[in-house]
Amino acid sequence: MNALLFLAPPLAMCFLLVGIHCYLGLHVLARGVIFVDLSLAQVAALGSTLALLLGYEHGDQMDYFISLGVTLVAAVLLALANQLRERLSQEALIGILYAFASGAVVLTVDRLSHGAEHIKAALTGHLLWVTWDEVGKVAAIYAAVALIHFVLRQRLLAASFKGQGSWVWDFVFYGLFGVVITSSVHVAGVLLVFSFLVVPAILSSLFLQGIGPRLVFGWGLGFLLSSLGMFLSYKWDVPAGAFLVCVFTVIPLLTVLALLAVKATRQNAAK
């Protein structure tokens, strides 16, 4: 019972993260920009690092707004660059943006007395220690983003799944994505946010067709893995964020091995 009470806020936060990121992950897969989440998450971490350098503490309002501002600048760049996708590889630009943000973070934390701790927090977050107050704030932000996505769903789905969008609609998508990523990184860290976004979306797309079935499958898988990872990390006394990353990322690797084994078995049976 004590474990359930202690893990209730982190689990609620995990469910919120899976809920919004699984949906956004389907958009990301359709756009073919798998690592845009990792890139924007690193940019958000850069913004948080700059806020620390300016004297703001982690969790302050200015910390969030500086991080969000830097992320929105990156979103504008990605939206504009998407208009050159026939001549410029979006994945290459995303990789360049990630490399820049990573290098800038290292240069910035070099000026901070507690830089190592900040890098660790940026990578894995503080998920195990979230409060109900934080859960409520993140839920409100995600609900606002989800509402906008619902109202503009025809335009945003057409832009992602059919390539029928101008740079304005690309910016709306990347801007909303940036708002979610900024909130997520402050809680879960860069690596776990990437895992929440990509793993449920990839596995659901591997087995199912249509947004609805993929969402249900992705949410169910994400909730199951989050619950399993949180309870095992608590039981074994290991860092929750890093352990959840391992739990989430090992699943697609095992799935690929299983599919290869099934394919080899069928080929041998056909001979």
Secondary structure, DSSP 8 states (H G I E B T S, - for coil): -HHHHHHHHHHHHHHHHHHHHHHHHHHHHHHT-TTHHHHHHHHHHHHHHHHHHTT--TT-HHHHHHHHHHHHHHHHHHHHHGGGTTTS-HHHHHHHHHHHHHHHHHHHHTTSTTHHHHHHHHHHTTGGG--HHHHHHHHHHHHHHHHHHHHTHHHHHHHHHS----HHHHHHHHHHHHHHHHHHHHHHHHHHHHHHHHHHHHHHHHH--SHHHHHHHHHHHHHHHHHHHHHHHHHHT--HHHHHHHHHHHHHHHHHHHHHHHHHHHHHHH-
